[in-house]
Amino acid sequence: MKPYLKRTLGTLIATTAALVSVVASSSSASAASSTWTNVNSNKCLEIRGDSTADGADANQWECNGSPTQAWTWVDVGTSPWGEPLRYMQNGNSGKCLEIRGDSTADGAAANQWECNGSPTQMWIVYHTINGRFNLINYNSRKCLEIRGDSTDDGAAANQWECNGSPTQLWR
């Protein structure tokens, strides 16, 4: 086997082992929880109806300090581009934000599921300016946004090709 293939395979095995370890004890590299406010609507990302169920949808609502609007970034590895990969764990359920069904399509819904190491549960936090950031799904390479630029309570969170719009920016 060629030396570069051995190194690549070794790195892949080490990364997989590290991810399994993180999934087993995801609280080890946690940051403090915080709310994420959508720049377009000035409303907070949450899990609909304070649900703790797998598959419950993510949406926005007037910021109210409830645990379902609290999120914790958990470092789980590094992308091939050197960016930290993170779980986004909900403060109410302890479950991870993901894109439903591992979809890579524009408009696919964001929901929560038991943290399991899937690439659809991994996010890159891309910092822009003035404390704002995009949440880019590692599996799809698309940005988390609020559907249709809505400013309504209950508007769904979904993914879309990153385009720099305020509905894809968070603070």
Secondary structure as the mmCIF struct_conf table of DSSP 4:
data_model
#
loop_
_struct_conf.conf_type_id
_struct_conf.id
_struct_conf.beg_label_comp_id
_struct_conf.beg_label_asym_id
_struct_conf.beg_label_seq_id
_struct_conf.end_label_comp_id
_struct_conf.end_label_asym_id
_struct_conf.end_label_seq_id
HELX_RH_AL_P HELX_RH_AL_P1 PRO A 3 ALA A 24
TURN_TY1_P TURN_TY1_P1 SER A 25 ALA A 29
STRN STRN1 SER A 30 SER A 30
HELX_LH_PP_P HELX_LH_PP_P1 ALA A 31 SER A 33
STRN STRN2 SER A 34 SER A 34
STRN STRN3 THR A 37 ASN A 38
TURN_TY1_P TURN_TY1_P2 VAL A 39 SER A 41
STRN STRN4 CYS A 44 ILE A 47
HELX_RH_3T_P HELX_RH_3T_P1 ARG A 48 ASP A 50
BEND BEND1 ALA A 53 ALA A 53
TURN_TY1_P TURN_TY1_P3 ASP A 54 GLY A 55
HELX_LH_PP_P HELX_LH_PP_P2 ALA A 56 ALA A 56
STRN STRN5 ASP A 57 ASP A 57
STRN STRN6 ALA A 58 TRP A 61
HELX_RH_3T_P HELX_RH_3T_P2 PRO A 67 GLN A 69
STRN STRN7 TRP A 71 THR A 78
TURN_TY1_P TURN_TY1_P4 PRO A 80 TRP A 81
BEND BEND2 GLY A 82 GLY A 82
HELX_LH_PP_P HELX_LH_PP_P3 GLU A 83 GLU A 83
STRN STRN8 PRO A 84 ASN A 90
TURN_TY1_P TURN_TY1_P5 GLY A 91 SER A 93
HELX_LH_PP_P HELX_LH_PP_P4 LYS A 95 LYS A 95
STRN STRN9 CYS A 96 ILE A 99
HELX_RH_3T_P HELX_RH_3T_P3 ARG A 100 ASP A 102
BEND BEND3 ALA A 105 ALA A 105
TURN_TY1_P TURN_TY1_P6 ASP A 106 GLY A 107
HELX_LH_PP_P HELX_LH_PP_P5 ALA A 108 ALA A 108
STRN STRN10 ALA A 109 ALA A 109
STRN STRN11 ALA A 110 TRP A 113
HELX_RH_3T_P HELX_RH_3T_P4 PRO A 119 GLN A 121
STRN STRN12 TRP A 123 HIS A 127
BEND BEND4 ILE A 129 ILE A 129
TURN_TY1_P TURN_TY1_P7 ASN A 130 GLY A 131
STRN STRN13 PHE A 133 ASN A 137
TURN_TY1_P TURN_TY1_P8 TYR A 138 SER A 140
STRN STRN14 CYS A 143 ILE A 146
HELX_RH_3T_P HELX_RH_3T_P5 ARG A 147 ASP A 149
BEND BEND5 ASP A 152 ASP A 152
TURN_TY1_P TURN_TY1_P9 ASP A 153 GLY A 154
HELX_LH_PP_P HELX_LH_PP_P6 ALA A 155 ALA A 155
STRN STRN15 ALA A 156 ALA A 156
STRN STRN16 ALA A 157 TRP A 160
HELX_RH_3T_P HELX_RH_3T_P6 PRO A 166 GLN A 168
STRN STRN17 TRP A 170 TRP A 170
#
